[in-house]
């Protein structure tokens, strides 16, 4: 394979949920030669890599068991895929988690870990990969945000604020990148049947079940928006209306309604 034939993609948080499904969709496309899976749980990624390579024997899967909440996490990730950096066509910042509960009762170290993954690692990964993409004048970055980015959410206060950062950061960066050949997209889904709520505090979604988004549909829509070069994408129509209305009504009312849904 020549250097010009190499097309690489990195997915953080690739061991389960949306990250794993994004990897399946990428493999099914048949357009990438190298796929880097990054997460903490190596065994899950090994099983996923075996599944993907059965579908396409030409696809090279690389596994990096990296904890992006650690200070050296981003450095370890880039050291593990340094040979592919100049061939990066798609970078997916999917790693992230939420914590549910009263802010004053949450452990400071847990809050720091969440900010490190949801905000710091996403920002630094984007900063690290952009120069090579700009030099080659091609590349796409997908940041997984959330519909929570549009509303202050009591009992999910830091998580919602972190996703608001991701959305704002993406929207600003999209303007900076206009005309460069590089695009950045924020995907803002509502609740999905993943491990998110269990990790957030062994809780469940208290809203209506019809707004659930299957991870298969989420992955397809996230990639479609990315390859179209959309700056932001909200996949569920219900939340598209909600995000529009949230800009028109007082934020105190939005916060109060969100609090009723997520309160313990």
Secondary structure, DSSP 8 states (H G I E B T S, - for coil): --GGG--EEEEESTTSHHHHHHHHHHHHHT--SEEEEEES-HHHHHHHHHHHHHH-TT-EEEEEE--TTSTTHHHHHHHHTGGGGGGEEEEEE-------S-GGGS-HHHHHHHHIIIIIIHHHHHHHHHHHHHHHT-EEEEEE--GGGGS--TTSHHHHHHHHHHHHHHHHHHHHTTTTTEEEEEE----BSSSHHHHHHS----S-GGG-B-HHHHHHHHHHHHHHT-SEE---HHHHHHHHHHTTS-HHHHHHHHHHHH--
